[in-house]
Structures are given as C-alpha cells and as structure tokens.
Amino acid sequence: MTPNSKNGIAGEILQKFSNYRVSLAIIGDFSPYQSKSIKDFIYESNKGKHINFLGSAAEALTKLAG
C-alpha cells in the first residue's frame, strides 16, 4: 500500500465521522509533525465540531461535552 493510499483511507474514515455528525477526538502529541499540510489539516479540523486533535483526554472530554 502506498502512502497516498493510506492517507486516502484515513481521509475516508474521517469523512464518514463528519458525514454522520459523529464527534471524534484524536488524542496525542502532534508537535513532531512539522508538515504544513498536516498542521493546516489539524487546525481546520479543530475549528469544527466533528474531528478534533487534542493533547489530552481531559481536553477531549471538555470539547466533546460542549
């Protein structure tokens, strides 16, 4: 499987969450990812309500509750 195929599958999965209006919190340290496209994707995702990249479970619970 090529890297583009993996990114495509990930994008399709995230799109399903968004299409069905199911909230998803992805928890982790995303600072090692320096790619502008990844940073932009995380930033834009976090502006919405369905897909959020957060640093802790506490942040995720707060975001998903609100």
C-alpha positions in Angstrom: 0.0 0.0 0.0 1.5 3.4 -1.0 1.5 6.3 1.5 -1.2 8.1 -0.6 -3.5 5.0 -0.3 -3.1 5.1 3.5 -3.8 8.8 3.6 -6.9 8.3 1.4 -8.2 5.6 3.6 -7.7 7.8 6.7 -9.4 10.7 5.0 -12.4 8.5 4.0 -12.8 7.3 7.6 -12.6 10.8 9.0 -15.1 11.9 6.3 -17.6 9.2 7.5 -17.4 10.6 11.1 -18.1 14.1 9.7 -20.9 13.0 7.3 -22.8 11.2 10.1 -22.1 14.0 12.5 -20.3 11.8 15.0 -17.7 13.6 17.1 -14.2 12.1 17.2 -11.3 13.2 19.4 -7.9 12.1 18.4 -5.6 12.4 21.4 -1.8 12.7 21.2 1.3 14.9 20.8 1.1 16.2 17.3 4.1 18.6 17.6 6.5 16.2 15.9 4.5 16.6 12.7 6.0 19.6 11.0 4.4 19.3 7.6 2.4 22.4 6.7 -0.4 20.3 5.2 -0.7 18.2 8.4 -0.6 21.4 10.6 -3.2 23.0 8.4 -5.4 19.9 8.5 -5.3 19.7 12.3 -6.0 23.5 12.6 -9.0 23.3 10.2 -10.3 20.1 11.9 -10.1 21.7 15.3 -12.2 24.7 14.1 -15.1 22.3 13.5 -17.2 20.2 15.9 -16.7 16.7 14.5 -13.0 15.9 14.2 -10.6 17.2 16.9 -6.9 16.6 17.5 -6.3 17.3 21.2 -3.4 16.9 23.7 -5.2 15.1 26.5 -8.3 13.1 27.4 -9.4 16.0 29.7 -9.3 18.3 26.7 -11.2 15.8 24.6 -13.9 15.3 27.2 -14.3 19.1 27.5 -14.5 19.6 23.7 -16.9 16.7 23.2 -19.2 17.8 26.0 -19.5 21.3 24.7 
